[in-house]
Amino acid sequence: MKKQVVIIGASGHGKVVADIVTNAGDEVVGFLDDAENLPKTFAGSPILGKVEDYQRYQASEFIIAIGNALIRQKIAEKLKNVNWYTAIHPSAAVSEIDCKIGKGTVVMPNAVINAGAKIGEHCIINTGAIVEHDNILENYVHISVGAKLAGTVHVGKATWIGIGASVSNNLSICENCMIGAGAVVVKDITESGTYIGVPARRMK
């Protein structure tokens, strides 16, 4: 049965999520966004109102299309008694062996999630990203375009792995980190902060 989906966030990321919803055979009801002076429609669907108007649409499922993890968390905690939609593009390769994807998570085109991976709630697995076997991604993690996580990696809550970054196997990254574009993580990261370079080092 076709699901009715309300997308929170009328931005570029919202366009991608709308495309995933329709490619999965479901229907975009429209967008909620707190920005001022938005057009009446976006990406072919109506702007329904502000985020606070969500209760008018509780017969639908919801998904948050906002890249910032703290904003995603704030909205997810604000919306009460809603059904969260999990958006998985048909071209994504998601293992059927002991793999779990939390509610509200977005898996974009050509992403790979391998056996034993556990993805938390309201995460983003971006285009072409690779999440290898037995990874654990906590809630609100964002794996950017083309980033690669080797096997048995643990990524803490609200951490962002940048475009093209790589993480070696059997490593842990703590919560609230940003791993810069193209960085290579070769040892555990235990202190929150921004890490860049090859190998990745914390910016002071």
SEDOKOL-480280 format. One record per residue (C-alpha): x, y, z; residue in one letter. Coordinates in steps of 0.2 Angstrom, whole numbers, padded with zeros to 4 digits, always signed. Each point is the difference from the previous one (the first is absolute). Example, Ala and Ser with C-alpha at 12.3 -4.5 7.8 and 13.67 -1.06 7.14 Angstrom:
REM SEDOKOL-480280
+0062-0022+0039A+0006+0017-0003S
//
This chain:
REM SEDOKOL-480280
+0000+0000+0000M+0007+0017-0005K+0005+0011+0015K-0004+0018+0002Q+0016+0010+0005V+0003+0017+0007V+0017+0007-0002I+0007+0012+0013I+0013+0011-0009G-0003+0009-0017A+0018+0000-0006S+0012-0009-0011G+0000-0014+0012H-0019+0000+0000G+0000-0002-0019K+0011-0016+0001V-0011-0007+0014V-0016+0004-0011A+0009-0010-0015D+0003-0015+0012I-0018+0000+0006V-0007+0000-0018T+0013-0013-0006N-0005-0011+0014A-0018+0001-0006G-0007+0011+0014D-0008+0017-0001E+0007+0017+0006V-0015+0010+0008V+0011+0015+0001G+0013+0010+0010F+0000+0008+0017L+0014+0014+0003D+0002+0014+0011D+0009+0011-0012A-0009+0016-0005E-0006+0005-0018N+0000-0017-0007L-0009-0004-0016P-0017-0009+0000K+0008-0015-0008T+0017-0008+0001F+0007-0015-0010A-0018-0003-0007G-0008-0001+0017S-0009+0013+0010P+0007+0010+0015I-0012-0005+0014L+0006+0012+0013G+0012+0001+0015K+0006-0014+0010V-0012+0004+0014E-0014-0004-0012D+0005-0019+0000Y-0015-0005+0010Q-0012+0004-0015R+0009-0014-0010Y+0001-0014+0013Q-0008-0013-0011A+0016+0001-0010S+0017-0006+0003E+0014+0013+0003F+0019+0002-0004I+0012+0013+0004I+0010+0006-0015A+0013+0011+0009I+0019-0003+0000G+0004+0008+0017N-0001-0014+0013A-0005+0012+0014L-0014+0007-0009I-0006-0018-0005R+0000-0005+0018Q-0009+0016+0006K-0014-0003-0012I-0001-0019+0003A-0002+0003+0018E-0013+0014-0003K-0012-0010-0010L-0010-0011+0011K-0010-0016-0005N+0005+0000-0018V+0005-0014-0012N+0017+0002-0007W+0004-0005-0018Y+0016-0009-0004T+0006+0005-0018A+0010-0013-0009I+0004+0003-0019H-0003-0015-0010P+0018+0000-0007S+0007-0001+0018A+0008-0017+0004A-0006-0004+0017V+0004-0018+0007S-0014-0011+0006E+0012-0009+0012I-0002+0007+0018D-0001+0018-0006C-0011+0013+0009K-0004+0018-0006I-0009+0011+0013G-0015+0010-0003K+0001+0017-0009G+0017-0004-0008T+0004+0004-0018V+0010-0012-0011V+0004+0009-0017M+0003-0007-0017P+0014-0013-0002N+0005+0000+0018A+0006-0017+0007V-0005-0007+0017I+0007-0017+0003N-0004-0015+0011A-0001+0003+0019G-0001+0019-0001A-0011+0009+0012K-0005+0017-0005I-0009+0011+0013G-0014+0012-0001E-0001+0016-0011H+0017-0004-0008C+0005+0005-0018I+0010-0012-0010I+0004+0011-0015N+0002-0004-0019T+0013-0014-0003G+0005-0002+0018A+0007-0016+0006I-0005-0007+0018V+0009-0017+0001E-0004-0015+0010H-0004+0001+0019D+0001+0019+0001N-0010+0008+0013I-0006+0018-0003L-0009+0009+0014E-0015+0012-0002N+0002+0015-0011Y+0016-0005-0008V+0003+0007-0018H+0012-0010-0012I+0003+0012-0015S+0002-0003-0018V+0012-0014-0004G+0007-0002+0017A+0005-0018+0005K+0000-0009+0017L+0009-0016+0000A-0006-0015+0011G-0005+0001+0018T+0000+0019+0002V-0010+0009+0014H-0005+0018-0003V-0007+0010+0014G-0016+0010+0001K-0001+0015-0012A+0017-0002-0008T+0002+0005-0018W+0012-0009-0011I+0005+0012-0014G+0000-0003-0019I+0012-0013-0006G+0007-0003+0018A+0006-0018+0004S+0000-0009+0017V+0010-0015+0003S-0007-0016+0007N-0003-0004+0018N+0000+0019+0006L-0011+0010+0010S-0004+0019-0002I-0009+0008+0014C-0015+0011-0001E-0002+0018-0006N+0015-0001-0012C+0003+0007-0017M+0012-0010-0011I+0006+0011-0014G-0002-0003-0019A+0013-0013-0006G+0007-0003+0018A+0006-0017+0004V-0003-0007+0018V+0012-0013+0005V-0002+0000+0019K-0014+0002+0012D-0007+0017+0003I-0005+0003+0018T-0001+0019+0001E-0014+0010-0009S+0006+0013-0012G+0004+0002-0019T+0013-0012-0007Y+0009+0003-0017I+0014-0006-0010G+0009-0017-0004V+0001-0007+0013P-0014+0010+0008A+0005+0011+0014R-0010+0011+0011R-0001+0019-0004M+0006+0011+0015K
//
